[in-house]
Amino acid sequence: MPKCDTLIRNVKILDGSGGEPRPGSVAIDGDFVAGVGDFPDDGARNTVDGEGKMLAPGFIDSHTHDDLYVIRAPEMVPKLSQGVTTVIVGNCGISAAPVRLAGNPPEPMNLLGETNTFHYPRFADYTNAVASAQPAVNVAALVGHTSLRNNHMDRLDRTATVDEIAAMRAQLCESLEQGALGLSTGLAYSSANSASTEEVVALCEPLSEADAIYTTHLRTESNLILDALKEAFRIGQIAGVPVIISHLKCAGLDNWGRSGELLQSLEKAANEQSVGWDCYPYAASSTILSLSQVDERIAVTITWSTPHPEITGKTLSQIAASWGTTQIEAAKRLQPAGAIYYCMSQDDVRRILRHPGTMIGSDGLPNDPFPHPRLWGTFPRVLAYYCRDEKLFSLGEAVRKMTSLAAQRFGLANRGWIREGYAADLVLFDAEKVRDTASFEDPIKPAIGIIAAWVNGELSYWKRSPTGRRAGRFLRRQNKPS
C-alpha cells in the first residue's frame, strides 16, 4: 500500500464523478490523497474503519456569506457539521475586501457584519487575516461589485463615472493578482441597481485575461427574470468570461411554475458560452427586509431588526397585528432588518435542483440571530430529502452537484474529487441516517449522519463534534474555470 498517515478503510467511495459508490479504501498522506483502492490495514499510522458508510469529497458550498464569519468563528461548525470543507465567499456583490467604509456599510453589506468588523482595505489584508485565523474550512473569495462601488463613489443610486470605473477596475485587478476568484454583483439591491450594464461589462473585462469568473445575483428574480438572465449572458459574452447565476429561483407567487423557462434559457445560453448556476434546497429566501418584497399573500419572518431586536423570529403579519398597522408600515418601522420570504414553489425548487447543471449553495447568513435553516442544513437536506426521500437524483449525482461540479465552475485546483494527488478534503456519512435537523422554527441545529470530515488531511469533525484541528486554507484562483 502507499505510504500514508491515515487509512480510511471499509467504505463505499463516491468519487465526485456522479457514478455509483464502489467499495474500497482511501489513503491520506499529509495534505493529499495518496491512493484509492483495496489496501491492507498495515502500514498506516492511523486507521479509520468506515463500517461500510459513504466516503465522498468534502462538500463545496458554492454560495456563502461567510466572509467575516470564517475569521470571527474559525471553528466553522455550521458548515463543518454538514460535511462542507470549502466555502465560496464574496457573493451577491458584497465582500469583506477590499473595503473602506466612510460610515455604516450600505445594504446589503450590513449582512456581513457591523462597521467595526470591516478591516480589510486591500484584498491581501483579507487573505492574511484568513491565514491568521486558521479556519476549519478552506476559503475562496470573490470581489463584490457593491464593495467596490462603496470604495469609490459618493453615492450608490447612480451609475459610475468613467473615472470611478477606472478606480474600481484597478482595485479589482489588484485583487485578482492577490488570488480573488473573480467579480460578483448584486444588481437587485438598491446599492447596485443603478449600475448600467456597461459599468458591469467594463469591470468584467479584466476577468478574461485573468481566467476569472463573473457571478451575479440577477437584477431581478421575479417578473422580468428572463430579461435579467439575458443581461447576465450579454455581460459574459462581451467580456469573454464564464457566468454563474446565483441562487436560481422563481420569486413571487406570480412567477411560480416558470422554472422550465429559466432552465431552457440557461441551456440555450450554455450552448454558446460558459454558464453555471447554484440553488439552495428550500422554497424560502432570506436577505434584508425590503419593502418591495413585502406581499401579504406570502409569509415573512423577521430574522433581525436594529430598532426592534425583541421581535426576532416573529412573522411580519404577527408584528403588524400587534402594532395595529399594515405589514408595509410595520416593515418600515423595523428597518434596517432581515427577513425570510416564503416566496417560492416547491415544484420549481425540485425542477431546478434536479437539473444536472445545478450546483448546491447554502446562501446562509451566519450573522442572523434567527437564521434561515439553510445555514446549518443545506447539504444534508439534499442528501436526505431530495435524494433519498424524493428520489430526484442518485446519491452519486447528489455528491457531484456538491463537489466536482463546483470545483470545475470555480476553478478550484485538485479539489472536488477523490483521486490520487488531490487534496484530502473528505466527508464520511451514513446515507441511510443523514438528515438535516435545522428547521424554520428551530434553525440552529447540526445535522445527523455526518460521521467525519477531513480538511487537507486533518480529521476536523468526528461524530457530531469538531476535533479542534483547523486545517483550512485560503484558496487562490488557480485552474481555469469551466
N, C-alpha and C positions, 0 to 999 in steps of 0.2 A: 504494500500500500504506500501511497505518497507520504512523505514527511508531513506531520500535522500536529497542531496544538490541540485541536478538538475534532473528534469524530462524532457526527450525528448519524446514528445507525438505526436500522429498522424503521424507515419512514417511507411514505409514498411521496414521490417528488413531482411537484408541479413546477416545471422549469421556466414558466413565463411565456411559452410558445402558444398556449391555448389548447395544447393536447391533453390527453388523458394522463392521470398520475401513473407513475411507474415505481415499483419498489426499488430500494437501494439505500446507499449511504452517501453522505457528503462530508468531505474532509476540509477543515479550515486550518490554514497556516498563516499566522499573522493576520493581515487585513483581508486576505483573499481566499477564495475557494481553491483548494489545492487539488481536488479531484472529485469526480462524481461517478459512482459505480457501486460495485459489491465488494466491500473491503472487509478483511478480518478485523477483530476487535483489538488486536495487539498493536502497539506502536504509537498510539495516540496518548498525549499527556492527560487529556480528559475525554471521557466517552459519555455521550448522552443517548439513552435509549428512547427513541421516538415512539415506541409502543404502537407502531403501525399508523400513526397520525400523519397529517399532510404537512409537507415542508415546501414552502414557496419562497420566491424572492421577497424581500421586505417591501411592503406596500409603499407606493409613492403618492403622496397627497398632492395632486396636480393643481389645487386651487386653495390656498390658505391665506389667512391674515395674521400669521404667527410672527410677523416681523420683529416685534419687540418682545413678544412672549418667550421666544427662544433664549433671550438674554435675561429677562426677569424671572422666568421659571424654567431653567435649563433642564430640569428633570423630564419635562415634556410628557407628563403622564397621560393627558388626554389623547395624545397620538400614539405613544409607545404601547399603551394598553389595547390599541386596535391593531397592532402589528405594523404600524407606519414607521418606516425608518428614514424617510426623506420627505421634506416639506418644500413646496414652491411658494415663496412669499413675494410680496410686492404687486399683488393683483389689483384689478379694478381701478388702476390709475393712482393708487395710494401706496407709497413705500416709505419705510423708515429713513431711507437715504437715497440720494443726497437731499438733505432738508435743512433750510434755515428759516426759522419762524420769527416773524416780527410781532406776533401776538398769539392768539389761540389758533390751533390748527383748523383750517377750513373743513367743513363737512365734505366728504365722509372721512377725511384723515383722522378725525377725532375717534373713529372706531379703533384705531391702533393704540391710542394712549393719550395721556394728558400732555400739555405743553412741555412740562419739565422732563419728559421721557425721550424727547427727540434731541439726541446729542450728536448727530452724525452729518455734518455739513458736506462731507465727501463720502463717496461710496466705500472707499478704502477704510474710512473710520468705522463703518458698519461691519465690514468683513473682519477687521481686527477685533471688534467687540464680540462678535460671534465666536471667534477663536479663543478669546479670553474667557468667555462664559462656558465653553466646552459643553454645548447642549448634548442631550442624549440621542438626538437625531441629526441627520445631515440637513443642511440648509442651502438652497439655491434661490437666487433672488432676481426679480425683475425691477426695473426702474419705473416709478409711477409718473405718468404724464401730469397728473394734478400736483404731485410733489414738485415737479419742475416748474409748473406754472406759478405755484406759490413762491418759489425762489426768485422769480424774475419778473413778475407782473404786479402792478399796484392794485389791481382788482381783477377778479376772475369772471366777471359777467360780460366779457367781450372776447373777440379773437385776438391772438397775439400779433404784435407788430413784427416787421422783418428783423429788427434788432433783437427783440425778445426771443424770437425763434432761433436766431443765431446763438444767443447765450444759452438757451436750453439745449441746442444741439451740441455745443461744446461740452456742457456738463454731462450729457448723455454719452458722448464719445469717450470722455474720461472714465465714466463708469463702466463702459464696455471693456476698456483696456484693463480695468481692475476686476473683471470677471462677471459682470452682470449678464444675465441670460438674454435680455432684450428690453423692450418697452411695453408697458401696459397702459390702457386707457380705461376711464370710467365715464364715457360720454353721456350716460343717462343722468349724471349728477350735475347740479347747478354750477359746481366749481369747474366743470369742463364742458358742459353742454353748449356753451357759446363758441367753443373752438370750431373753426371751419375744418372741412375735410382737408383742405390744402395745408393747414397748420399741422395736422397729424401726418400727412404724407411727407412734409419737409422733415419732421422728426424721425420718420421711419427710414428715410433714405440711407442714413449711415449703417443701418442694421444689416443690409445685404452684404456689404463688404466684410462685415464682422462675423458673418454666419450666425446672426442673432435672430430673434423672433419677435413678432408683434402679437400681443394678446389683448382682447377687448371685452369689456362689459359694454354691450351694444348701446347705441344712442337711445333705443327703446326696446323693450321686450314684450310690448303689448300690440296695439292695433297695427302699427307701421313697422313691425319687426322685419318683414321681408325687405323693406327699403333699407333698414339698418344693416341687415346682412349684406346687401349689395354694396353699401358704403364700405364695410369691412373688407369685402373681396376686392373692391376697387383700390383701396389703400395698399393691400398686399400686392396686387398686380403692378401698380405704378412703381412701388418701392422695391419690388422683387424680393419680398420676404414671406416666409411662412406665416399664416394667420391662425390663431387659436381663439375660438369663441368661448367666452367664459360662461359657466353655469347656464347652459342652453335650456330654455323654458318657454312655455306659452303662458304669459302672466295675465291674469284678469279673466273674469267669467266670460267676457265677450270673445276671448281667444281660445277657449277650451276646444280641443279637437283639431287644432291646426298643426300639431307636431309632424304629421305626414308632409305638409307643405314645407316646413322648415328643413326636414331631413332631405327632401327632394332637392331643395335649393342648395344645400350643402354638398350633396352628392354630385350635382351638376358642376358646381364650382371646383370640387376636388378633381375633376377630370382635366382641369386646366391649370390648377395651381395647388400649392400645399396648403391644405385646410384641415384643422382639427377642432375638437370641442370637448368640453367636460360637462359633467352633470352630477348633482347630488341626489341621493335616493329618497327624497321626501317631496311631498306636494305642498310645501310651505317654504317661503323665502324668509330672509332676515337681513335687515340693514337699518339705516337711520329711519326715524319716523318722518315720513314725507306726506304733506297734505295731499299731494297729487295721487298718492296710493291709498288714501282712505276711501273705502267703498263700503257702505253699510250692509251690502249683500254678503260680504266676507268677514270672517272673524279676524281680529288683530289683537295680539298680545304684546304688552309693553315689556321690553327686556331691561330698560333703564331709562331714567329721566333725571336730568340735572336739578330742575326746580322741585320735583316731587319724587324723590327716591323711594318713598314709602309705598308707592303703587306698583313697584316692580313685580311682574308675574300676573298682574290682573289684565283682563281684556279691556279694550277701549270702550266697548259697549257698557261694561260694568262701571267704568270710571265716569263715563258720560251720564249714566243714570244716577250715580251717587252725587254728582255735581249738579244735576238737573239742567243739563245742556246738551247740545248736539255733539256727535262724535268729532266733527270738524273743529268745533270750538274747544272741545277737550284736548284734541291733538295740538292745537295752538298753545294751550296753557302748559302742555307737557314738554314742549321743545326747549332745548335740544334733548332728543330721546332716541331710543332704538326700539324696533318692533319686529315681531314675527307676523307675516301676512299669509293667511291660508288661501292662497290665490291661484293654485294650480289644480289641474285634473290629474287624478291618479293614472288614468289611461294614457295621458300624454307622457307622464313620467316613465311609465313602463315602456312605451314605444321608443322614447329617446334612449333609455338605458339599454334596451335590447340591441340597438344598432351596433354593429361591430366597430364603428369608428369612435364610439363614446368612451372617453376616459372617465375616471372617478375622481372627483374633488369634493372636499367637505365644505368649503366656504365657511368654516366655523369662525366664530368671533369670540376669542378667549377672554376679552375684557368685559363682556356682558356678564353682569351678576346673575342673570337668569337666561342662560344662552339657549339657542336652538339646539335640540339634541344631536344634530349632525356633528357638533364639535367632538362628542365622545362616541358616537355610534355609527358613523357613515360606512366604514369598511366592513365591520361585522354584519351590518344590515344588508349590504349587497350579498354577502355570502349566505346569510340565513334566510331572510325574507324573499329576496328576489331570485336567488339561485336555488336554494334548497326547497323553499315552500312554493314559490310562484313558478319555478322552473323556466325562467326567462332565458337562461343560457346554462351551459355546462359549467362545472366547477373550474375546469381549465380555462374557459373563456372568461369567467369572472376574474380569475387571477391575472390573465393577460391584460384586461382593462385597467388593472390596478398596479401593473408593474412594467412590462416591456413596452406597452403602447405609450405610456407616459415618458419612459426613458428615451424612446425614439423621438417623440414630438419635441421634447425639451433638450435633446442633445446631451443627455447625461451619460458620460463615458463609463463603460464597464459596470452598469447597473441595470436592474430590471430583469435579469436572467439568473438562473443557477447554471453557471458554466465555469469550467476551469479557467483561472486567471481573472475572473470577475470579482468585484468587491463582495465580501462575505456579509451582505445585508440579507437576513433570512428571518422568516417567521414560521413557527410551528403551531398548528392549530388543529382542533378537533372538528372535523367537518360536520359531524352529527350534532354536536352540542354548541358550536359557536353561535352567539346571538348578541345583538345589541340590547342593552337594558335601559339606556337613557331614553326618556320619554319627554313629551312636551310638558307634562305635569311635574316630572322629576328628572331634569335634564343632565345632572352632573353625576353620572354613574358609569363605571367601567363595564366593558363587555365581558361576557363569559366565553370560554372556549378558546381564547388565545393563550397558548401554553408558554411560549417563549419567543423572544426576539433577539437577534444578534445584529449589532451595528458595527460595521468594519471589523468583524471577527470577535467582538466582545459580547458576551451574554449580558444584555442590558435589561431584560424583562423576563421574569420567571414566575409562573403560577400566580398571576394576578398582582405581582409586586415588582417595582423597579429594583434592580440589583444595586444601584448606586454607581455603576460603571457608565460613564458618559463619554462615548467614543465618536459622537457625531462630528462632522466637519463642514466647513463652508465649501461648497462645490462650485468652482469656477466654470464658466462656459468652456466646453471642450469640443465635443463632437458637433458636426453639422446636423441641425435638427432635420427630421424627415416626417 
